Structures are given as structure tokens and as C-alpha cells.
């Protein structure tokens, strides 16, 4: 009688093809005849088959590992460029690591770099946009201080350079003002009025009269809400203007009043006239008049006078999207400001002109008398 | 590829590997390694990962060839590329990165690699169970069975190696081991299948 162990040995021999003819035929006959016996053989076969192919798999894996190890040993310092026909590069292990890192992360790094670059440009553009939107007011309201052109500055710099080569120094060494506007005399002893936005952010101020005389000035008081600024000339050798020819109107002027202004939108004094078209300013601001005078950057701070030579306002700005709509601060607000300043410091009184020397004279005559009291206000930042 | 070895055509490779020619296998391995390395490196893998994937791929090819069941409808190169591409895709999915986007250069052909790979993975599972069962039966059973079935030693040799008094003892011991292995393996196997 055969034991289980004997059967297994028999199966083993059969699988390996070691059984001789008679025994083999005998076994095959039994397998065909006895289903139970056949099942036992199938189970046995499945197990041993798995076992042997598992063994083969292990052996193959060892073999492949050996191939790889062999290749690795050959090119310790040779990097595979990925193309068999390209020359291989001999590089250090350090560089090899870097290359691997680059290969693995270059997509991420490229994305990060583009985001960084984009962020830089967005920030720069955004800041530029914010700055420009700050300097010009909202909703089409434009203040009228003049940005002195870059060309002119360059021109002056060149002139200066040439002069220095000549050896003759000019007194006008630092005339690189950034903005300019107009101002006019408030009192005979050196107080001036201009618009607040003209001197906004100023480091120093220079007043230039029509005959090219220069005075240094300093702001005494500013009123942001009504766009007014009062300056005082601080030069030691300044000894007062002549008597002011115009007076200041304390009340309001009427619609339709003929008005005019003088100012320095260019290097020269410019006259413009029109009518008083509304008694409120931009968006209904009652501190301002609307006047139909064509004004330009540089006109800011200029005096607004009526036919009889009364000063009724200070030119401030214009509305971009409306035909010739300029705005001027009402003189009544200027007067209130001066009164409150005088009350606050009685030791430095504001002696305003009381009489009007212009009334009844013609326009050209008025202007001839006026022009010495209108100045360029130059702003240095 | 130079290196003083004869170069084979695809048919010669298959024939030589079927015969069990290790030199042919080594050369085939060497021949296509750069392609797969390049592919894996291009697709956010490391060199070690590339080697792993390539060895798996070659294994699939090798077993099909040894089996005699390989039906090659394209170049070996394309077949290997397809298998490795598939394998790497799986690895990436397991790593959970980049979804299924791949930076492909070569056209992905219908190579039958998919089916072969699925089959190989089925086999992998069985081998995994077998390895586990072999771990569990312990010594000296493991060494005995490995000696007989894996390393193809004869019973006489094993009797001597393990110090059995006669071949009958060894035979009985082997039988007991095999029964235990069978029990372990089939219990796992059936368990897996019932899922």
C-alpha cells in the first residue's frame, strides 16, 4: 500500500518526467479513471507549479538586478542622456543629484518662477496705476497745476552744463521745479493766495513775478476742503508790494457776470475770460463757482475778477467731460479764512486792500495794473 | 550596442531568451534601459524608480517569452515602452500626483501589453501569497521545499544537506511540509478569491 508521501514522490517524479514507460502509463490510466485521484493531482500540481514559477521569478529578478548592478558599476559617473546615440556626459555625483532634482521638479519650479515674475509686474503696474489715479481727482475732475515738462528740464540741465563749461555760473542753479501754478497778492506786505493742490507735497516754494524776480515763500495756512493756501514771502530784502489795485468781494456774485482770469499756464502771462455760469461747483459744491473760462494746467490759483475789478474767486480745476467748465473757490470763503487767521493771531494783522483802483477802467488798463500782482508759484518736491 | 557582443534582431532576441540565453537577456536589458529611464525622468520620477519600473517591465516580457505565450505584434522596444508606461502610470496614480497626465513622445500602440500586464499582476498576487506561505511554514520546511522545487536539488542531496538518516525520512518530511504549505497557501488563496 502506498502512503500519501509516496504518492507525492510519484507525482514529483511524474512532473519532472522521470517516470519510466510502464509506471507512467499506469499513473495516467489511474488519473483518467479516478476523478478523486485526478483532483488530488491537480491540487498538487497547482501548488508545485506556483512554487516553481515563484522560484523562477525570484531567480529572474536576481538576474535583472545583477544586470543593473553591472551597468551601474560601469557608469558610476556617467549620466544617461536618454538617447543612445548621444555622447554620454561624465559628471560628478553631486551634479547628477542636481540633475535628478531638476528633472523631477522643473515643472513646479517653472510655474513658481512665472508666478513670481507675474506678481512683480502686477505689483509695479498696480502701484503706478494707483499713483496716477491718486494725483488726478475722481470722476473727471482735474486740478490745474502744471507738471513742468521733462523736455524743458533737460533743456535747462543742458544749458547749465554748457554754462559751466564756459565757466560762468548762473544764479538759477536749482530751477528744476516739478509743478507750477499761479498765485496772487493778498496783502501789500507779502501775503499771497494760491490753490492748496498747487503746493501739495511741496518741499519748497519759489514765487516768480512777471519781471523775473524770485522770492522764497512758505505756506502759512492751507484749507484742503476749499482748495486754498495762503503763503508768505520770507525773503529778507523783500519790502512789500505797491498798493494792491483790486479789492476782495465778500458777498456772492451773480450768474451771467462777465469774469476773467490771469495765469501762467505757459511761461508767459495768459489772459482768459468768460462768464459766471453757475453758483455751485463740481457736484454741487457751494464753495465754488462754475465759470465758462477755458483754463489749462498752470491756471490753478489764479485770480478770478469781475468787470469792476473785484476779486471774486480763485481758479481751482475743471471737469474733463464737460465743455469749458472750470471751477473757482468763492472769495467769500477766502475772506472767512483770512478773518479767522487774523482773529487767531492779532499781532500779525492782514491789511486787506479796501479801495478798488480798477473800477471803471477798460480791460487792458485793468490788466496792465494787475499783472504785477500775479505770480508763478513753483513747487519743488 | 558595441561592447564586443553580437547584436540580435527582435526575433533572435525572443528565440535566444526562450532558450534561456542569459547573455541575450542582459543585452536586451541594456538596450532599452535608457529609453525607459528617460521616460520616467521626464515624468517626475527618479532614476531608482525608473530602474524598478524597467525591471518589472522586462520581467513581464521575459515570463511571456519563457511561457511561449508571447504574441508580439510590434517591436520589443514598443512593447517594453507600453508596459513600462502603464506601470509608471499606476505608480503615479498611487503616489497621487499629476493624475493621469503623461509626457509622451512615442505613439502608444495597441501592443497587447495591457492584457499581458494584467495577467502578470494576477500572477504577482499569487506569488505574493506563496511568499507569505513560505514565510509562515518556518524552518526547516522552507529550506527543504526551496531546495527541492526552487533550486532543483535531488532528494539524495537534500537528505545529506539536512542530515536525515535516510531518503525515506527526507521524503516524509518534505511531504509534511508540502501539506502544510498547501493548507496555508490555499486558505489565503481562497480567502483572496472570495473577496
Boltz contact constraints between the chains, C-beta under 6 A:
constraints:
  - contact:
      token1: [A, 5]
      token2: [B, 171]
      max_distance: 6.0
  - contact:
      token1: [A, 5]
      token2: [B, 172]
      max_distance: 6.0
  - contact:
      token1: [A, 5]
      token2: [B, 175]
      max_distance: 6.0
  - contact:
      token1: [A, 8]
      token2: [B, 175]
      max_distance: 6.0
  - contact:
      token1: [A, 9]
      token2: [B, 171]
      max_distance: 6.0
  - contact:
      token1: [A, 47]
      token2: [B, 182]
      max_distance: 6.0
  - contact:
      token1: [A, 50]
      token2: [B, 126]
      max_distance: 6.0
  - contact:
      token1: [A, 50]
      token2: [B, 130]
      max_distance: 6.0
  - contact:
      token1: [A, 51]
      token2: [B, 149]
      max_distance: 6.0
  - contact:
      token1: [A, 52]
      token2: [B, 149]
      max_distance: 6.0
  - contact:
      token1: [A, 54]
      token2: [B, 127]
      max_distance: 6.0
  - contact:
      token1: [A, 54]
      token2: [B, 130]
      max_distance: 6.0
  - contact:
      token1: [A, 55]
      token2: [B, 150]
      max_distance: 6.0
  - contact:
      token1: [A, 57]
      token2: [B, 127]
      max_distance: 6.0
  - contact:
      token1: [A, 60]
      token2: [B, 62]
      max_distance: 6.0
  - contact:
      token1: [A, 64]
      token2: [B, 55]
      max_distance: 6.0
  - contact:
      token1: [A, 64]
      token2: [B, 58]
      max_distance: 6.0
  - contact:
      token1: [A, 67]
      token2: [B, 26]
      max_distance: 6.0
  - contact:
      token1: [A, 67]
      token2: [B, 29]
      max_distance: 6.0
  - contact:
      token1: [A, 68]
      token2: [B, 51]
      max_distance: 6.0
  - contact:
      token1: [A, 80]
      token2: [B, 34]
      max_distance: 6.0
  - contact:
      token1: [A, 80]
      token2: [B, 37]
      max_distance: 6.0
  - contact:
      token1: [A, 82]
      token2: [B, 34]
      max_distance: 6.0
  - contact:
      token1: [A, 82]
      token2: [B, 38]
      max_distance: 6.0
  - contact:
      token1: [A, 84]
      token2: [B, 34]
      max_distance: 6.0
  - contact:
      token1: [A, 100]
      token2: [B, 46]
      max_distance: 6.0
  - contact:
      token1: [A, 103]
      token2: [B, 41]
      max_distance: 6.0
  - contact:
      token1: [A, 104]
      token2: [B, 44]
      max_distance: 6.0
